Amino acid sequence: MLTFSQFKPYKDLPLNIYLVGGAVRDKLLNRTVKDHDFLVVGATSEQMLTLGFIAVGKDFPVFLHPKTKAEFALARTERKQGKGYTGFTCYAAPDVTIEEDLLRRDLTVNAMAMSSDGKIIDPYGGQQDLREKALRHVSPAFSEDPLRVLRVARFAARYHSLGFSVANETNQLMNKIAASGELATLSAERLWQEMSQSLVDNNAEVFFQVLRNCQALQQLWPELDNLWGIPNPAKWHPEICSGIHTMMVLQQACLLTQNGSEGLAIRFAALCHDLGKGLTPASKYPSHQGHEKSGLALVEKACKQFKVPNKIEKLALLVCEYHLHCHKVFELKASTILKIFNALDIWRNPSQLTDFLLCCEADFRGRLGLEINPYPQAKYFTECAENALEVNAKEFIAQGIQGANIKEAMNNDRIKAIEQTKQKWAIVK
């Protein structure tokens, strides 16, 4: 039974108020509701201002309650006038009905409302689609807004664990949008917003799989889409396909970083680590020698295209360049390991090593049949780092060493510390 206690602060307002959208959907799914969005039917902007509400909407009338700061929007209809997700004109007036407002929404499961007495208004079959686990568009007007392609992919990722999938007819409309070229009108900021929100979900790989199924990934991120069909050596990659491998790596990254917000950089780096394989000439398949270095330019291009934050870009570049080094760390010279530590800048940012190793572990486990294999490289790499970090400049300064000689002395002692770790592990092995 749905509760409607959230209406209590507004019971004395002379307004016809409904709870709408995601709040109703998640209440019906017994999920935690993060945001409560209210819709007002039959009112004007002047009336809202008179009641003390604060106007905040630029493109359509949205108001904040003066005390609770909850959002209240006037019922409205929209009409496509131009290109892109901003090319709409809005009509908000007292004669717009609740059904007309809900009709403009993207999916049936998001096109429901709840009145203050707990009644569900569901004119487009949202409750049935919740039962059928279907993400289905409300009307053909769905195809007018290219942003909805990404929103559907994001909902598919969020509710994948509950068994939800995109309805066939909705996937057809998403294909139509991708073919129209309107995805190119989406801003970099909005693309990153949708992508990053999906990357913090536990099934982030579904977001990219849905985009690929409707041909949108090829439009939005062709370098990632190109990985499907590119083979890897079966000896090391039983799943063969580089695209499938990348999705498996992302799955493992999600498992290794349960707190999605803290794992955002790790999950994005997992997506980018093998982009260089898309540049391998077909005559060289299934070998991809040098794909780590060649992939760096593609990572930089993607980060520029999506305006990825610098910290996240830095980890993605490091993982792209050095993930194979981590897999082969037992074979590396101490000086090479130190070179990687310098690139990771573990001296000033030791947490970056942890993130790097989680990415490499996800890559190692993101292979068919190897998902639960141990990854001792991470423990060994960490121990080498801990011992190298014990080397301190103070002892060299105390010896009277100055200038660049301090750095050289520290490097020599760090290499010795790593060598000692190598010897210890050789005995253990």
N, C-alpha and C positions, 0 to 999 in steps of 0.2 A: 504494500500500500504506500503510495507516494505521500510524503508529508508536504505541507505547504507553510511551514513556520517562517520561511524566508519572506512571506508576504506581510508578516505582522507589523514591521516598522512602517508600512505604507497603508494600513487598513483604513485610516481616516482621510486619505487623499481622495478627492472627487474625480478619480481617474479609472478607466477600464484597463486594468493591468494584467499582463500575462507573462509567465516565465517561458522563455523560448529557446530553441536550438539545442546546443550541446548539453545544457543542464538537464533538460527533459530526457534526452537520449541516455545520458549516463545514469540518471536516476532509475530509468526503466531497466538498465543493465546492472543495477546495484553496484555501480562504480562510484568512486569518490568524485564529487562535483567540485571543480576548482573555481569556476566562474559562473556567476548568476547574471544572465542578461535578461532584461525586462523589455517588453514591448507595450506601448500605449496605443490603444485604438480609440479613435473618435476625438482626439485632442488636437490643439494647435500649438505652435511654438510659443505664441504669446501667452497662452494659458500656462504652459510649463514654466516660463520665466516668472509669471505672476506668483506661482506657487513656490518660488525660491530656487528652482533648478538652475544649474549652471550649464550653459550651452558650450559644447566642445566639438561637435561635428562640423567638418568643413564641407564635405560633399553631400551630406544628408543630416537631418536633425537628430543629434544625439545629445543627451543631457546627463549631468551627474546630480544625484540627490545631494542636497546641501549638507546633510549629516553623515549618511552612510557611504557616500561617494559611489554608490552602485550606478551602473549605466542603464539609462532608459532611452529607448529609441522610439520615435513615432512610426507607426505603420506606414509603409511606403511601397510603391511599385517602381520598377526600373525599366528603361527602354534603351536598347543598344543604339548608339549614335555614331561611334567611331571605332577605331581599332584598339585591341588590348583590353586588359582588365579594368582600365579606368574610363573606357569609352562609353559611359552610360549617363543618361539623364535620370534624375530622381523626381518622383512625384509623391509628396507627403501631404496629406490633407485628411480632415475628419471623415471623409467618405470612403477611405481605403479600409477594406474589411480585413479581418484576421486571415481569412483564406487567401486573399489576394497577396498579402504580405508573405505568407508561407510559400506561395507558388513560386516566388522569385529565388528561393533558396536552392542549394546545390543538390543535396541528397534527401531522399524521403525520411531517413532516420534523423536528419537535422531539421526537418520541416514539421515539427510538432510543437504544440504549445500547451501550457497548463494554466488554468484559471485559478483564482484565489481560493476557490472551493475544492480544488483538487481534480477538477475535470480535465481530461486530456482531449485536446482538439487535434485531430489527426486526419485531415481531408485527403491525404495522398498515400496512405498505406504504410506509414513509417513503422507502426507496431508490427505489422505482418512481416516487413522486411527485417526487423530486429529478430523475429522468431526464425526467419529463413536465413539469417546471417548474410543478407545481401546488401551491398552498397549500390543503390540504384538511383539514377537521376530523377528529379521531380518532373521536369518537362523538357521539351526540345530546346528551350532557351538555355539549357545547360551549356550547349556548344558555343554560346556567344562569349563566354568568359574563359580565356586560356588558363587562368590561374587554377581553375577547377580541376584540371588534369593533375596538378601537383597535390591539391587538397585531397582528391580521391586516393592518390597513391599514399599520402600520409595517413589517412584513415585506415587504409588497407594494412599498413604496417602496424598501426596502433592496436587494431582489433584482430590481428591475425591469430593470436593465441586463443581467441574466443571462437574461431572458425569462420570469420567473415571473409568474403571475397567480392570482387567487382562483378556486377551483373554483366552478362554478355552484351546486352544492348547499350549499356553505359560504356563499356570498353570500345564499342563501335563508334560512339560519339567522340570518345577521347582520341581515337585514330583519326577521325575527321578533323579535329582541332589541330593535331600534330601535322596533318597534311596541308592545312590552311596557311601555315607559316606564322600564325599569330603567337606562337610560343616565343618568337623572337622579340615580341613587345614587352615581355616581362623584364623588370629591372633586376640588376644583379643583386641588390639588397633583398628583394622579395624571393628570388631563387634561393639565396643562402638561408633566408629565414625558414622556408619550407624544408629545405634539405637538412638543416641543422636540427630542426624540431623532430624530424624523422630519425636522424642519427642517434638521438638519445632514447628512442624506443628500443625494446628488447628484440624486436624483429626488424631491425633497420634495413636488412637486405631486401625485404618485401617491397619497400618504397621504390628501389631501383628496378626490381623485377617487373613491377606493375608499369613503370614508365617504359621499360623496354618492350613489354607486351603490346603497347599501343603506339610504338614507334616514336615516342616522345624523347626517350633517352638519346636516340641518334641525333635529334635536333638540339637538345640541351647540352649534352656532353658526349660528342662523337668519339673522343679518345677512349672513354670508358666503354661505350657501346661496341667499339671495334674489337674488344678483347674476346667477345664470343666467337667461337669457331677457330681461334688461334690455338694450335696444339702445343702441349708440353710433353717432355719425355715421360712415357708411361711408367718407367722405373721409379721416378720421383713423384709423379703426379698421376695416380690411377684415374682421377676424374678427367684427365686429358685437357679439357677446354679451359683456357685462361679466364674467361668470363665467369664460368662456374666456380673456378678456384677463387676468384676475387670475392664472390658472394659467400663462399664458405669461410674465407678469412674474415670477412665482416661478421659473419655469424659467431665465429670464435672470439672476435674482439668484443662483441656484445656480451658473451658469456664471461669473459675475463674482466669486464668493467660493468658490474651490475648497476652502479650509480651512473646513469647515462650522461648526466650533465658534466661530471668530472671526466668521463671517458670520451667526450666529443672529439678531442684532438686525436686520440688513439684510433677511433673508429674511422675518422676521415683519412688518416694515414694508411689504414688498412685498405681503403678503397684505391688509394693512389700508388701503392707500392710497386705494382707491376705494369704501370701504364706504358713503360718503355717496350714491352713485348709487342705492342701494336705497331712498332716501327721496324720490327725484324723482317727482312725480306723473306718471302715465302720459300725461296730456294734454301734457306737456312733452317727451316722447321725440321724437327721440333726444338732445336737448340736456340737459345736466346742470349748468346754471349754478349756481355756489355750492356744488357738492358737496364741495369741500375743507373748507369751514367746517362744513357740516352733518354731515360724517363724523366730526368730532372726538368728539362724544358717543358714537358707536358704537364708536370705538377705545377710549375710556375704559371703556365698559361691558365690552368683551371683555377688556381687561387686568384689570379687577376680577374678572370671572367666572373667569378662568384663573389669577389671582394672578401675572401677568407681572411680572418684575423691573422696577424703576423705570427703569433705564437703557434697557431695551428699549422700554418704553412711551414714554419721552421721544422716542426716534428715530421711532417709529411716528406719534406726533402731529405731529412736525415735517414728516415726509414727506407725511402726509395734507394738511396745511395749505398747504405751499409747493411741492409737486411741479410744479404748472403754472407757477409763477413761474420755476422753473429752466428749464423747456422754453422759456419766452419771455424768457430773461435778456437777450438782445441788444436787446430792446425796452424794458427797464426803465431807469428813471432811477437815477443813482448813489445817491441817497438811499434808494430802495427796496431796492437791493442791500445797502446798509449795514443797513437794517432787518432783512433776512433774516440777515445775519451776526450781528447782535445776538441775534436769536431763537435761532440755532444756538449762540451763545456761543463763537464760534471763538477769542475772545481767551483764554479759559481752557481750552478743549477743542477744539483745532484738528482732532483726528482725527474729530470729529463731522461736520465738513464732508465729509470723505472718504466716510464712511458714507452721508451724505445724497445725495451725488452718485452713488454707486453705485446707490442705490435709484432715483433719477431716471433714470439710464441704463437700468436694467432696465425701468422703465416705458416709456421711449421705444422700446426694442427689443422689448418684449413685444407686438408687433402683427404680424399675418399679413403676411409678405413683407418686413418691415422689421427682421428679427432681426440682421442684420449691418451695418446702417446706422451711419455714424459719429455720434458725439455730441459735437461741438465745444463745446457749452455747458459741459461739465464742465471742459475745459481753461481756458476763458474765466473761469468762476466761480472756479476755483482761482487764476488769475493775479490776479484782482481781490482775492482774499483775501490772497494773499502780499504784495501792495503795500500793502494797508490795514494789515496786521500790522506793517509797518515803522514805522508811526507810534507814537512812544514818549512816555509822559508826562514823562519826564525833561527833554526839551528845553523843555517848557512851564514846568515847575517852575523850571528855570534862568533863564527869562525873568521870573520873579516872579509868574506866574499862579497863582492859588490857588482852592481849593474847586471849586464846580460849574463855574467858568469853564474848568477844566482839561478836563473832560469835553466841554464845548462846543467847545473848541479842537481837541481830538482828533477829534471827529466831523467838524468842518470839513475837517481835513487828510485824514482817511480818505476823505471824499467826493471831495476833489481827487485823491487817489491812484487812486480807482476811475475818475474822469473821464479821467485820463491813460491808464489801461488801455483804456477805451472808445475813445479817440481812436486809440490804437495799433492796436487790432483793426479799426477802421473803415478805416484805411489798408491793413492786411493784406487785408481783405475786398475 
